[in-house]
Amino acid sequence: MTEKLTDKQALFAVIQALGGDWDTQRAVLGLRVAGHDKADDDATAKAARGALRALTEDGLIERPDPGQAVYRLA
């Protein structure tokens, strides 16, 4: 049986594949494309923000400007 990726793993795979800058809106779209859509838009946005923060803590992505919630590959 294949295990489903976590939101963080799925988002990182999409970020790696597409590159560029990632904000919450683009991360929501990335999660949806990866099949990680939640019950409503707010829940999906919350999951996206959490995944972005977790990936930043892991050093996989970075926030070049601390004043903006925009991320890119580290």
C-alpha positions in Angstrom: 0.0 0.0 0.0 1.2 3.5 -0.9 1.2 6.0 1.9 -0.2 9.5 1.2 2.2 12.4 1.4 1.8 14.9 4.2 0.8 18.4 3.2 4.4 19.5 3.8 5.8 16.8 1.6 3.3 17.4 -1.2 3.9 21.1 -1.2 7.6 20.7 -1.2 7.4 18.4 -4.2 5.4 21.0 -6.1 7.7 23.8 -5.1 10.7 21.7 -6.3 9.0 21.0 -9.6 7.9 24.5 -10.3 10.4 26.7 -8.5 9.9 30.5 -8.2 8.3 32.5 -5.4 5.5 31.0 -3.3 2.9 32.9 -1.2 -0.1 31.4 0.5 -2.3 31.7 -2.5 0.1 29.8 -4.8 0.8 27.2 -2.0 -3.0 26.6 -1.8 -3.1 26.0 -5.5 -0.1 23.7 -5.2 -1.8 21.7 -2.4 -5.0 21.4 -4.5 -3.1 20.2 -7.5 -1.4 17.6 -5.3 -4.7 16.3 -4.1 -4.5 17.9 -0.6 -7.6 20.1 -0.8 -9.4 20.5 2.5 -13.0 21.0 3.4 -13.0 24.7 2.7 -10.8 27.5 1.4 -9.8 28.7 4.9 -8.7 25.2 6.0 -6.7 24.8 2.8 -5.0 28.2 3.4 -4.3 27.3 7.0 -2.6 24.0 5.9 -0.6 25.9 3.2 0.7 28.4 5.7 1.6 25.7 8.1 3.4 23.7 5.4 5.3 26.8 4.3 6.4 27.5 7.9 7.4 23.9 8.5 9.5 23.8 5.3 11.2 27.1 6.3 12.0 25.6 9.8 13.5 22.6 8.0 15.7 24.9 5.9 14.2 23.7 2.6 12.7 27.0 1.6 13.4 30.6 2.8 11.8 34.0 3.2 14.2 36.4 1.5 12.3 39.4 2.9 11.2 38.9 6.5 8.6 41.6 5.9 6.7 39.6 3.3 5.2 36.1 3.4 6.9 35.0 0.2 9.1 32.0 0.1 11.5 30.3 -2.4 13.8 27.3 -2.5 16.8 27.7 -0.1 
